[in-house]
Amino acid sequence: MGASIECRVPFLDYRLVEGLASLPSGIIGDGNKRLLRQAIGNRLPVEVLRGRKWGFAVPWSTYLRSVPELKEFVRELPDVEPIRSGPLEPRSIRRAVDAFMAGSDRNAALIQELVMISVWHQCCILGRRGAHTLVP
């Protein structure tokens, strides 16, 4: 969690934070959570202690296909700015959107990026305060 805030409940205890802050950085700064693993060691299964780290994925494709507001926003992507006036071929975008809505994940990353760009454009360029509600 070197690049973000640690917010899991066991690590929010102020005594733990103060205690760790008082230790020399070499003890806790080796990047592999050695001190934490030693402290908890015998209370966790070996699989957990030696398990590889993985991120928490957001099921964007599911959300974009099933949440009514998001679904409508995706369907209208080819017609909203800046997608409409951008460098991408409108018919290709329409085909990608149609295939995505039909269940294909082939262009899921592109659809997700276009949604984010459209929302960013509404918020930051057009200055729409309610842009987070995804009204094109």
C-alpha positions as MATLAB code, in Angstrom:
seq = 'MGASIECRVPFLDYRLVEGLASLPSGIIGDGNKRLLRQAIGNRLPVEVLRGRKWGFAVPWSTYLRSVPELKEFVRELPDVEPIRSGPLEPRSIRRAVDAFMAGSDRNAALIQELVMISVWHQCCILGRRGAHTLVP';
ca = [
       0.000    0.000    0.000;
       2.985    2.263   -0.591;
       1.086    4.504   -3.007;
      -2.218    4.808   -1.200;
      -3.864    4.950    2.200;
      -4.131    1.735    4.179;
      -7.752    1.613    5.287;
      -8.432   -1.951    6.337;
      -9.911   -1.976    9.815;
      -7.129   -3.808   11.725;
      -4.642   -1.226   10.512;
      -6.643    1.811   11.597;
      -5.871    1.447   15.290;
      -3.972    4.594   16.283;
      -1.712    2.621   18.659;
      -0.516    0.449   15.792;
       0.089    3.480   13.577;
       1.978    5.332   16.324;
       4.019    2.241   17.171;
       5.016    1.632   13.566;
       5.829    5.310   13.076;
       8.315    5.089   15.943;
      10.276    2.211   14.337;
      13.319    2.790   12.132;
      12.349    2.801    8.452;
      14.659   -0.134    7.653;
      12.528   -2.464    9.737;
       9.262   -1.790    7.970;
      10.455   -0.400    4.651;
      11.581   -3.602    2.918;
       8.422   -3.793    0.777;
       7.349   -7.326    1.686;
       5.474   -6.647    4.961;
       7.939   -8.806    6.899;
       7.055   -7.254   10.255;
       3.322   -7.748    9.689;
       3.826  -11.357    8.604;
       5.952  -12.090   11.677;
       3.463  -10.446   14.031;
       0.453  -12.329   12.664;
       2.324  -15.430   11.515;
       0.849  -18.284   13.507;
      -2.720  -16.953   13.317;
      -3.056  -17.242    9.542;
      -2.937  -20.232    7.224;
       0.301  -20.700    5.289;
      -1.639  -20.153    2.036;
      -2.528  -16.646    3.183;
       0.957  -15.796    4.437;
       2.662  -16.993    1.265;
      -0.104  -16.066   -1.153;
       0.588  -13.717   -4.012;
      -0.756  -10.213   -3.971;
      -3.654   -9.390   -6.325;
      -5.718   -6.319   -6.947;
      -9.409   -5.801   -6.547;
     -10.976   -5.710   -9.988;
     -14.065   -3.663  -10.675;
     -16.581   -5.560  -12.845;
     -16.995   -2.619  -15.245;
     -18.441   -4.694  -18.077;
     -21.184   -6.019  -15.825;
     -21.982   -2.560  -14.493;
     -21.983   -0.944  -17.930;
     -24.386   -3.573  -19.251;
     -26.751   -3.856  -16.290;
     -27.030   -0.533  -14.421;
     -29.768    1.328  -16.341;
     -28.050    4.751  -16.332;
     -24.712    3.280  -17.395;
     -26.327    1.055  -20.004;
     -28.034    4.050  -21.599;
     -24.828    6.067  -21.459;
     -22.908    3.310  -23.272;
     -25.588    3.048  -25.953;
     -25.342    6.791  -26.587;
     -21.513    6.900  -26.653;
     -21.195    7.339  -30.435;
     -23.406   10.441  -30.233;
     -21.825   12.291  -27.285;
     -18.887   14.647  -27.188;
     -15.984   14.277  -27.460;
     -16.542   10.836  -29.013;
     -18.751   12.139  -31.825;
     -16.188   14.674  -33.043;
     -13.127   12.606  -32.146;
     -10.769   10.783  -34.473;
     -12.548    7.429  -34.278;
     -14.816    6.170  -37.048;
     -18.434    6.555  -35.820;
     -19.621    3.326  -37.476;
     -16.783    1.393  -35.815;
     -17.712    2.835  -32.429;
     -21.372    1.929  -33.009;
     -20.416   -1.649  -33.936;
     -18.161   -1.930  -30.871;
     -20.931   -0.606  -28.611;
     -23.527   -2.945  -30.132;
     -21.216   -5.965  -29.767;
     -20.373   -4.974  -26.186;
     -24.047   -4.611  -25.263;
     -24.681   -8.026  -26.831;
     -22.141   -9.566  -24.431;
     -18.826   -9.437  -26.286;
     -15.855   -8.320  -24.207;
     -13.583   -7.978  -27.236;
     -13.724   -4.161  -27.047;
     -14.587   -3.853  -23.361;
     -11.439   -1.872  -22.566;
     -12.200    0.593  -25.378;
     -15.798    1.029  -24.211;
     -14.661    1.616  -20.621;
     -12.119    4.202  -21.758;
     -14.669    6.005  -23.922;
     -17.099    6.139  -21.003;
     -14.396    7.620  -18.762;
     -13.381   10.151  -21.418;
     -17.013   11.184  -21.914;
     -17.620   11.625  -18.197;
     -14.344   13.547  -17.852;
     -15.376   15.793  -20.758;
     -18.734   16.516  -19.160;
     -17.208   17.295  -15.766;
     -14.001   19.079  -16.678;
     -14.595   20.662  -20.070;
     -18.327   21.363  -20.057;
     -18.398   21.950  -16.303;
     -21.579   19.985  -15.718;
     -21.941   19.581  -11.982;
     -24.290   16.614  -12.305;
     -22.145   14.810  -14.872;
     -21.611   11.980  -12.423;
     -25.257   11.083  -13.004;
     -24.280   10.205  -16.583;
     -26.839   12.254  -18.451;
     -25.494   12.752  -21.980;
];
